[in-house]
Amino acid sequence: MSSAKENGAEQAFAHSGGTDYPCQDGLTKREYFAGLAMQGLCANPSEDFAVCDFNDIAGLAIRYADALLDALAEQGGRDDE
């Protein structure tokens, strides 16, 4: 079982390499999950987020991503729970 930190460092869209994209690793899972969380936070019509600093929203998105990675690590990567 991989830890949340190890899992978060893996590529979000892993590929076998080859000649199509030989040097492009892309986003890590942590970066991808944080981006999705940030997208949801920015789409929130709540006035609380309208007055937030961008760095606060980014930090919150990272915390959401880390929480998801922690939950996945605890679950052991199984989809049946």
C-alpha positions in Angstrom: 0.0 0.0 0.0 1.4 3.4 -0.9 1.3 6.4 1.4 -0.7 9.5 0.5 2.5 11.4 -0.1 3.8 8.7 -2.5 0.4 8.4 -4.3 0.1 12.2 -4.6 3.5 12.3 -6.3 2.4 9.9 -9.0 1.3 11.2 -12.4 -2.4 11.9 -12.7 -2.5 10.7 -16.3 0.2 8.1 -16.5 1.3 6.9 -19.9 3.8 4.5 -21.2 5.9 7.2 -22.8 6.7 6.3 -26.3 7.4 8.7 -29.0 4.2 10.8 -28.8 5.1 12.6 -25.5 8.6 11.5 -24.5 9.4 14.4 -22.1 6.1 15.4 -20.7 5.2 14.1 -17.2 2.3 16.4 -16.6 0.6 17.0 -13.3 0.9 14.9 -10.2 -2.3 13.5 -8.7 -1.9 16.0 -5.9 -1.7 18.9 -8.3 -4.6 17.6 -10.3 -6.8 17.1 -7.3 -5.9 20.5 -5.9 -6.8 22.1 -9.3 -10.2 20.4 -9.3 -10.8 21.5 -5.7 -9.8 25.0 -6.6 -12.2 25.0 -9.5 -15.0 24.0 -7.3 -14.1 26.6 -4.6 -13.9 29.4 -7.3 -17.3 28.4 -8.7 -18.9 28.6 -5.2 -21.3 31.6 -5.1 -20.8 32.0 -1.4 -19.8 35.5 -0.4 -17.3 34.1 2.0 -15.1 33.2 -0.9 -15.7 36.4 -2.8 -13.6 38.3 -0.1 -10.9 35.6 0.3 -7.4 36.1 -0.7 -6.3 34.0 -3.7 -3.6 32.4 -1.6 -6.2 31.3 1.0 -8.2 29.6 -1.7 -5.2 27.9 -3.1 -4.2 26.7 0.4 -7.7 25.3 1.0 -7.6 23.5 -2.4 -4.3 21.9 -1.4 -5.8 20.8 1.9 -8.8 19.2 0.1 -6.4 17.4 -2.2 -4.3 16.1 0.7 -7.4 14.9 2.5 -8.5 13.0 -0.6 -5.1 11.4 -0.9 -5.1 10.5 2.8 -8.5 8.9 2.5 -7.4 6.9 -0.6 -4.3 5.7 1.2 -6.3 4.6 4.2 -8.7 2.7 2.0 -5.8 1.0 0.2 -6.9 2.1 -3.2 -9.9 -0.2 -3.2 -13.1 1.0 -4.9 -15.4 -1.4 -3.1 -15.8 0.5 0.2 
